[in-house]
């Protein structure tokens, strides 16, 4: 069993835990930290009508609070993640500055690289797993194993009856 398989199984075990989706998203947070690392980890879901996204989980509540909403962007990032259902990778702030309106906030937190992973079910992007780290930390080789873990949080995206969650 590979490290990715073991991490995916750990997330899957959280499916049956009480306090959903917090248990599941906390397990994913820990798994991604082990797999590729992160200084900020958020999970967002696409709201009905596909015009807004809402933050379900955040490791930085003071800046990126759970329940926060923002309009869906229409740019190269959105094309990759939401239209083409592919991960987005930016290795430096120069690569994401023109795509994210909050780029100044991101860089003020020391964020220099980003991976956004679509969570897809029944042909639709339900939301994204968003990993942030220092410049040049993430590489192309991180995308496939990270996508394998991102797929494991699909149950949290499908369950819209429960409230959003925060990191403890």
N, C-alpha and C positions, 0 to 999 in steps of 0.2 A: 504494500500500500504506500502510495506517495504521500508526501507532506500535504499536498493539496487535497487528496482524498480524505485524509484524516481530519483536516480542517473542515471540509464539507460535511463529513459525518458528524462532527461536533455541532455544527450549525443545525443539521437535521435533528439531532437529539433535542435541541431547544424547541422544536416544533411542538412537542408534547408538554412543555412546561407551563405552569400557571403564569399569569400576568403577561399575556400577549398583547401587543407585539413586542413589549419591552424585552422579554427574555430572548426572543429570537434576534432582535436587532443588537442587543448587547453581546450575544454570542458571535454575531457577524463582525461587530466592532473588534472583538478580541482576535478573531481569526484573521481579519485583514491586517491587523497590527503585526501579527506573526508572519504573515505571508509576504507583504511588501512594505509594511510600516505606514504610519501616517501621523501628521501633526494635527490634522482636523479630519473628522469622519462625519459625513452627513448622509442621510437617506431622504430622498424626496419622492413624492408621488404626484402623478398628473391628475388634476381634478377634472370632474365631468365638464365637458365642453372643450377640453384640451386647450384652454387659453391661459391657465394658471397652474403653477406647481405649489405644493405645500410641503414644508419640512416635517418629516415624521420623527427624525432622530438627529441629534447633534451632540458632539463632544465639546462644543463651545457655546453654551447657552447664552452667555452674555453678549455675544456678537451675532450668532446665528441661532436664534431661539426656535425651539420646536413650535410648530403651528404657524411660523412665518410663511407668508405667501409672496410670490412674485410672478409677474407675467412671463409666459414662455417667450424666449428669445427666438428670433428668426435670423439665423446666421450660420456660419460653417459648423459651429458646435452643434446647433439644433439639427442641421442637416445630417451630420454623422450619427448622433445619438438617437434622435427622435424619428427622423425620416428613414435613414438607412439601417437603424438598429445596430450600430457598430460602436465600440468604445471610442472615446475621445482621449487623446494624450497630448498634453502640453508640458514640455520639459523645462521651460523658462517663462517668466512673466511676459516677455516679449511675444511669446506664442499665444498667450491667453488674454493679454491686456485689451485688445480690440473686441473680444468676444463676451466679456463679463463686465457688466456695469459696476460691479463691486470690486473691481481689480485692485483699487487702492486699499480697500479694507483688507483684502487677501494678502497683499504684499506687506502691509503693516503688521500682519501676524506672522511674517516670515515665510509665507507660502510662496514657493517658487516653481512648483510643478503640480500638475493636476491629472487625475484620471477620473473620467466619468463613465460609468458602466450602465447600459440600459438593462432594465429588468423587463423581459418580454414574455407575454402570455397571450395565446390565441391570436397571434399576429399583431398585437398592439404593445407599445411601450407603456407599461404601468407606472414607471418611475425610474429613478436612477440611484445608484450607489456612487458617492462622490468622495474620492480620496485626495488628500492634499498633503504636500510635503515640501522639503527644501528643493532648491533648483537641482536639476539633473539627477534626482533620486530615482525617478521612474523611467523605465525603458520599455521598448516594444515587447520584450520577452515577458514582461509582467502582465500583459493584457489577457492572454488566454487563461492562465491560472486564476487571475482576478475575476474574469467572467464566470468561471466555474463556481466560484464562491458567491458571486452576485446572484446567480440563478437560484441559490438556496433560500433567498429571502422572498421569493414569490408569494408564499402564504401571507406574509405581512402586507403585501401590496393588495392582495385580493380581499382581505378583511377590512372593509371600510366601516364596519360597525363599532370599532373600538377607537378610543382616543389616541392621539399622537403621543409619542414617548420621548423621553430625554435620557441621556447618559447619566448614570449615578455617580 
